[in-house]
Amino acid sequence: MTDYLHLFVFGIYPYICLSVFLLGSLLRFDREQYTWRSGSSQLLRARQLRWGSNLFHVGILFLFLGHFVGMLTPHAVYEHVIGAGAKQLMAMISGGIAGVVCFVGLTLLLHRRLLDARIRATSSAMDIAILAILWLQLVLGLATIPFSAGHLDGSVMMVLSEWAQRIVTFRGGAADLIRDVDWIFKAHMFLGLTIFLIFPFGRLVHIWSAPVWYVFRPYQVVRKRGARGPSREVRT
């Protein structure tokens, strides 16, 4: 029974989560565009939101890019530049710092969401659940650092990276690779996959609409009504 459960969670469940993540996001954008928003509560209490949101977003973006590049880059690409052990140590230090920054920001956001009566009244159950799940995921991620310190040869990192690469390239044997890794890594991976599963059903979908295009948008000419002076070019 344990073997079947392990195979399901780390060999089949990832494809369920990624399918729901992609198809669910597409269907929600197509059918429920009015709900496609971050649901900001800035007007209710801005100061704590500013600190919490900035710290959270800086930390989570670094962690996401670090996991994406670190897990999905084949060892052969970087082995002539940095060894597996050195890469793991760098990931532990940089990821630990970013994780703490993100943790502080997310704790502020969760605190105001739960303890401010006005914000709590305007929050949905999914809003609170997503923040709580992300907070728990950060705790698990930070908890993996001491376990990683016991494998500074990079062996565990190599196994986890190979698992992720086999999943995204549809190769078999992914679940068997991580059968013997520490439970904390498995818990972190399972909850991470679950976040992909619930992604289309909450406010996380606003990530798809991040205004990166705004930086490259051409300037627009703005003139004051009745003004005869020179016009200004601004982004609006």
C-alpha positions as a LaTeX table, in Angstrom:
\begin{tabular}{lrrr}
\hline
Residue & $x$ (\AA) & $y$ (\AA) & $z$ (\AA) \\
\hline
Met1 & 0.00 & 0.00 & 0.00 \\
Thr2 & 2.83 & 2.38 & 0.91 \\
Asp3 & 4.55 & 1.72 & $-2.43$ \\
Tyr4 & 1.37 & 2.47 & $-4.37$ \\
Leu5 & 0.80 & 5.67 & $-2.41$ \\
His6 & 4.37 & 6.80 & $-3.03$ \\
Leu7 & 4.01 & 6.07 & $-6.74$ \\
Phe8 & 0.76 & 8.00 & $-6.90$ \\
Val9 & 1.98 & 11.07 & $-4.98$ \\
Phe10 & 5.30 & 11.46 & $-6.75$ \\
Gly11 & 4.65 & 9.79 & $-10.09$ \\
Ile12 & 1.00 & 10.53 & $-10.98$ \\
Tyr13 & $-0.14$ & 13.38 & $-8.73$ \\
Pro14 & 2.33 & 15.84 & $-10.33$ \\
Tyr15 & 0.61 & 15.43 & $-13.72$ \\
Ile16 & $-2.83$ & 15.89 & $-12.15$ \\
Cys17 & $-1.68$ & 19.10 & $-10.46$ \\
Leu18 & 0.04 & 20.52 & $-13.54$ \\
Ser19 & $-2.94$ & 19.68 & $-15.77$ \\
Val20 & $-5.37$ & 21.42 & $-13.40$ \\
Phe21 & $-2.93$ & 24.34 & $-13.10$ \\
Leu22 & $-2.76$ & 24.96 & $-16.86$ \\
Leu23 & $-6.26$ & 23.97 & $-17.99$ \\
Gly24 & $-7.93$ & 25.47 & $-14.92$ \\
Ser25 & $-6.18$ & 28.81 & $-15.43$ \\
Leu26 & $-7.19$ & 28.86 & $-19.08$ \\
Leu27 & $-10.82$ & 28.02 & $-18.35$ \\
Arg28 & $-11.10$ & 30.56 & $-15.57$ \\
Phe29 & $-9.66$ & 33.30 & $-17.78$ \\
Asp30 & $-12.10$ & 32.35 & $-20.52$ \\
Arg31 & $-15.21$ & 32.03 & $-18.36$ \\
Glu32 & $-14.69$ & 34.16 & $-15.23$ \\
Gln33 & $-12.60$ & 37.18 & $-16.14$ \\
Tyr34 & $-14.36$ & 39.37 & $-13.57$ \\
Thr35 & $-12.87$ & 37.20 & $-10.82$ \\
Trp36 & $-9.37$ & 37.41 & $-12.32$ \\
Arg37 & $-7.86$ & 39.79 & $-9.78$ \\
Ser38 & $-5.61$ & 39.97 & $-6.75$ \\
Gly39 & $-8.40$ & 41.29 & $-4.49$ \\
Ser40 & $-6.23$ & 43.94 & $-2.82$ \\
Ser41 & $-7.27$ & 45.20 & 0.63 \\
Gln42 & $-4.96$ & 48.22 & 0.48 \\
Leu43 & $-7.78$ & 50.71 & 1.07 \\
Leu44 & $-8.61$ & 49.06 & 4.39 \\
Arg45 & $-5.12$ & 49.05 & 5.87 \\
Ala46 & $-2.18$ & 50.11 & 3.73 \\
Arg47 & 0.90 & 50.34 & 5.96 \\
Gln48 & 1.20 & 46.72 & 7.04 \\
Leu49 & 0.19 & 45.60 & 3.53 \\
Arg50 & 3.03 & 47.65 & 2.03 \\
Trp51 & 5.69 & 46.03 & 4.19 \\
Gly52 & 4.21 & 42.55 & 4.03 \\
Ser53 & 3.51 & 42.60 & 0.29 \\
Asn54 & 6.94 & 43.95 & $-0.67$ \\
Leu55 & 8.85 & 41.49 & 1.50 \\
Phe56 & 6.65 & 38.59 & 0.38 \\
His57 & 6.92 & 39.33 & $-3.33$ \\
Val58 & 10.67 & 39.93 & $-3.29$ \\
Gly59 & 11.25 & 36.70 & $-1.41$ \\
Ile60 & 8.80 & 34.54 & $-3.36$ \\
Leu61 & 10.08 & 35.69 & $-6.76$ \\
Phe62 & 13.65 & 34.81 & $-5.77$ \\
Leu63 & 12.56 & 31.44 & $-4.42$ \\
Phe64 & 10.48 & 30.62 & $-7.49$ \\
Leu65 & 13.27 & 31.48 & $-9.92$ \\
Gly66 & 15.79 & 29.64 & $-7.76$ \\
His67 & 13.67 & 26.49 & $-7.65$ \\
Phe68 & 12.82 & 26.71 & $-11.35$ \\
Val69 & 16.41 & 27.12 & $-12.52$ \\
Gly70 & 17.96 & 24.91 & $-9.87$ \\
Met71 & 15.57 & 21.99 & $-10.30$ \\
Leu72 & 15.18 & 22.04 & $-14.08$ \\
Thr73 & 18.73 & 22.82 & $-15.23$ \\
Pro74 & 20.56 & 19.58 & $-16.16$ \\
His75 & 23.75 & 18.94 & $-14.22$ \\
Ala76 & 25.74 & 18.78 & $-17.45$ \\
Val77 & 24.98 & 22.44 & $-18.13$ \\
Tyr78 & 26.69 & 23.80 & $-15.02$ \\
Glu79 & 29.08 & 21.04 & $-13.87$ \\
His80 & 32.08 & 22.75 & $-15.52$ \\
Val81 & 31.31 & 26.01 & $-13.68$ \\
Ile82 & 30.17 & 24.90 & $-10.25$ \\
Gly83 & 30.06 & 21.54 & $-8.52$ \\
Ala84 & 26.91 & 19.97 & $-7.13$ \\
Gly85 & 28.04 & 20.47 & $-3.53$ \\
Ala86 & 28.90 & 24.14 & $-4.04$ \\
Lys87 & 25.61 & 24.69 & $-5.84$ \\
Gln88 & 23.70 & 23.13 & $-2.97$ \\
Leu89 & 25.52 & 25.29 & $-0.42$ \\
Met90 & 24.78 & 28.40 & $-2.47$ \\
Ala91 & 21.14 & 27.38 & $-2.72$ \\
Met92 & 20.93 & 26.82 & 1.04 \\
Ile93 & 22.36 & 30.25 & 1.88 \\
Ser94 & 20.56 & 32.33 & $-0.75$ \\
Gly95 & 17.34 & 30.35 & $-0.42$ \\
Gly96 & 17.47 & 30.62 & 3.35 \\
Ile97 & 17.82 & 34.41 & 3.23 \\
Ala98 & 15.05 & 34.77 & 0.65 \\
Gly99 & 12.91 & 32.34 & 2.61 \\
Val100 & 13.21 & 34.37 & 5.81 \\
Val101 & 12.38 & 37.59 & 3.95 \\
Cys102 & 9.35 & 35.92 & 2.37 \\
Phe103 & 8.33 & 34.37 & 5.69 \\
Val104 & 8.33 & 37.74 & 7.47 \\
Gly105 & 6.27 & 39.33 & 4.69 \\
Leu106 & 3.79 & 36.48 & 4.52 \\
Thr107 & 3.40 & 36.42 & 8.31 \\
Leu108 & 2.48 & 40.13 & 8.20 \\
Leu109 & $-0.05$ & 39.47 & 5.45 \\
Leu110 & $-1.57$ & 36.52 & 7.27 \\
His111 & $-1.67$ & 38.47 & 10.55 \\
Arg112 & $-3.61$ & 41.39 & 9.05 \\
Arg113 & $-5.89$ & 38.99 & 7.16 \\
Leu114 & $-6.82$ & 37.07 & 10.32 \\
Leu115 & $-6.77$ & 39.72 & 13.04 \\
Asp116 & $-8.06$ & 42.86 & 11.34 \\
Ala117 & $-11.86$ & 42.66 & 11.59 \\
Arg118 & $-12.55$ & 44.71 & 8.46 \\
Ile119 & $-10.12$ & 42.74 & 6.30 \\
Arg120 & $-11.32$ & 39.43 & 7.73 \\
Ala121 & $-14.90$ & 40.38 & 6.82 \\
Thr122 & $-13.93$ & 41.01 & 3.18 \\
Ser123 & $-11.77$ & 37.88 & 2.87 \\
Ser124 & $-12.98$ & 34.63 & 1.40 \\
Ala125 & $-12.12$ & 31.24 & 2.85 \\
Met126 & $-9.87$ & 30.64 & $-0.16$ \\
Asp127 & $-7.95$ & 33.89 & 0.50 \\
Ile128 & $-7.09$ & 32.76 & 4.00 \\
Ala129 & $-6.44$ & 29.15 & 2.97 \\
Ile130 & $-3.95$ & 30.16 & 0.27 \\
Leu131 & $-2.00$ & 32.39 & 2.66 \\
Ala132 & $-1.96$ & 29.63 & 5.28 \\
Ile133 & $-0.79$ & 27.01 & 2.78 \\
Leu134 & 1.95 & 29.30 & 1.45 \\
Trp135 & 3.03 & 30.02 & 5.04 \\
Leu136 & 3.23 & 26.30 & 5.83 \\
Gln137 & 5.13 & 25.68 & 2.61 \\
Leu138 & 7.69 & 28.30 & 3.61 \\
Val139 & 8.09 & 26.69 & 7.02 \\
Leu140 & 8.68 & 23.31 & 5.38 \\
Gly141 & 11.13 & 24.85 & 2.92 \\
Leu142 & 13.16 & 26.50 & 5.69 \\
Ala143 & 13.04 & 23.25 & 7.66 \\
Thr144 & 14.76 & 21.41 & 4.79 \\
Ile145 & 17.94 & 23.46 & 5.27 \\
Pro146 & 19.29 & 21.48 & 8.28 \\
Phe147 & 18.56 & 18.24 & 6.42 \\
Ser148 & 20.36 & 19.58 & 3.33 \\
Ala149 & 23.34 & 20.45 & 5.52 \\
Gly150 & 23.76 & 16.75 & 6.17 \\
His151 & 24.26 & 16.11 & 2.43 \\
Leu152 & 26.73 & 18.80 & 1.37 \\
Asp153 & 28.05 & 16.57 & $-1.40$ \\
Gly154 & 24.99 & 17.60 & $-3.39$ \\
Ser155 & 23.63 & 14.08 & $-3.68$ \\
Val156 & 20.11 & 14.90 & $-2.47$ \\
Met157 & 19.91 & 17.99 & $-4.65$ \\
Met158 & 20.92 & 15.92 & $-7.66$ \\
Val159 & 18.21 & 13.35 & $-6.93$ \\
Leu160 & 15.50 & 15.98 & $-6.48$ \\
Ser161 & 16.55 & 17.76 & $-9.66$ \\
Glu162 & 16.49 & 14.52 & $-11.62$ \\
Trp163 & 12.99 & 13.82 & $-10.28$ \\
Ala164 & 11.72 & 17.20 & $-11.47$ \\
Gln165 & 13.39 & 16.85 & $-14.86$ \\
Arg166 & 11.90 & 13.39 & $-15.38$ \\
Ile167 & 8.44 & 14.70 & $-14.50$ \\
Val168 & 8.52 & 17.61 & $-16.97$ \\
Thr169 & 10.04 & 15.47 & $-19.74$ \\
Phe170 & 7.55 & 12.61 & $-19.19$ \\
Arg171 & 10.20 & 10.02 & $-18.38$ \\
Gly172 & 9.46 & 7.06 & $-16.15$ \\
Gly173 & 11.02 & 6.12 & $-12.84$ \\
Ala174 & 10.69 & 9.56 & $-11.23$ \\
Ala175 & 8.96 & 8.32 & $-8.07$ \\
Asp176 & 11.53 & 5.57 & $-7.52$ \\
Leu177 & 14.34 & 8.13 & $-7.50$ \\
Ile178 & 13.17 & 9.86 & $-4.33$ \\
Arg179 & 11.94 & 6.82 & $-2.42$ \\
Asp180 & 14.71 & 7.14 & 0.20 \\
Val181 & 14.95 & 10.94 & 0.60 \\
Asp182 & 14.06 & 12.49 & 3.96 \\
Trp183 & 10.38 & 12.98 & 4.74 \\
Ile184 & 10.73 & 16.76 & 5.01 \\
Phe185 & 11.65 & 17.01 & 1.32 \\
Lys186 & 8.69 & 14.83 & 0.37 \\
Ala187 & 6.31 & 16.95 & 2.46 \\
His188 & 7.69 & 20.13 & 0.86 \\
Met189 & 7.28 & 18.65 & $-2.62$ \\
Phe190 & 3.76 & 17.38 & $-1.97$ \\
Leu191 & 2.53 & 20.73 & $-0.66$ \\
Gly192 & 4.25 & 22.51 & $-3.53$ \\
Leu193 & 2.37 & 20.33 & $-6.02$ \\
Thr194 & $-0.87$ & 21.00 & $-4.14$ \\
Ile195 & $-0.35$ & 24.74 & $-4.57$ \\
Phe196 & $-0.31$ & 24.16 & $-8.34$ \\
Leu197 & $-3.54$ & 22.17 & $-7.92$ \\
Ile198 & $-5.44$ & 24.97 & $-6.15$ \\
Phe199 & $-3.83$ & 27.77 & $-8.19$ \\
Pro200 & $-6.76$ & 28.35 & $-10.62$ \\
Phe201 & $-9.36$ & 28.59 & $-7.84$ \\
Gly202 & $-8.08$ & 31.60 & $-5.90$ \\
Arg203 & $-6.36$ & 34.94 & $-6.22$ \\
Leu204 & $-3.05$ & 33.38 & $-7.29$ \\
Val205 & $-4.20$ & 33.57 & $-10.93$ \\
His206 & $-3.26$ & 37.26 & $-10.96$ \\
Ile207 & 0.35 & 36.06 & $-11.34$ \\
Trp208 & $-0.45$ & 35.37 & $-15.01$ \\
Ser209 & $-1.35$ & 39.06 & $-15.39$ \\
Ala210 & 1.83 & 40.50 & $-13.89$ \\
Pro211 & 2.32 & 43.83 & $-15.76$ \\
Val212 & 5.76 & 43.03 & $-17.16$ \\
Trp213 & 4.63 & 44.50 & $-20.49$ \\
Tyr214 & 4.28 & 47.92 & $-18.86$ \\
Val215 & 8.05 & 48.41 & $-18.82$ \\
Phe216 & 8.18 & 48.06 & $-22.62$ \\
Arg217 & 5.05 & 50.07 & $-23.37$ \\
Pro218 & 5.71 & 53.13 & $-25.58$ \\
Tyr219 & 5.24 & 56.57 & $-24.10$ \\
Gln220 & 1.96 & 58.36 & $-24.71$ \\
Val221 & 1.65 & 62.07 & $-25.44$ \\
Val222 & $-0.36$ & 63.85 & $-22.74$ \\
Arg223 & $-1.56$ & 67.45 & $-23.16$ \\
Lys224 & $-3.39$ & 69.59 & $-20.65$ \\
Arg225 & $-6.71$ & 70.99 & $-21.87$ \\
Gly226 & $-6.23$ & 74.53 & $-23.18$ \\
Ala227 & $-2.49$ & 74.49 & $-22.50$ \\
Arg228 & $-0.16$ & 76.00 & $-25.10$ \\
Gly229 & 3.08 & 74.88 & $-23.62$ \\
Pro230 & 5.06 & 71.79 & $-24.66$ \\
Ser231 & 3.41 & 68.45 & $-24.11$ \\
Arg232 & 4.92 & 65.74 & $-21.92$ \\
Glu233 & 5.48 & 62.09 & $-22.70$ \\
Val234 & 4.43 & 59.84 & $-19.86$ \\
Arg235 & 3.33 & 56.28 & $-19.35$ \\
Thr236 & $-0.37$ & 56.09 & $-18.50$ \\
\hline
\end{tabular}
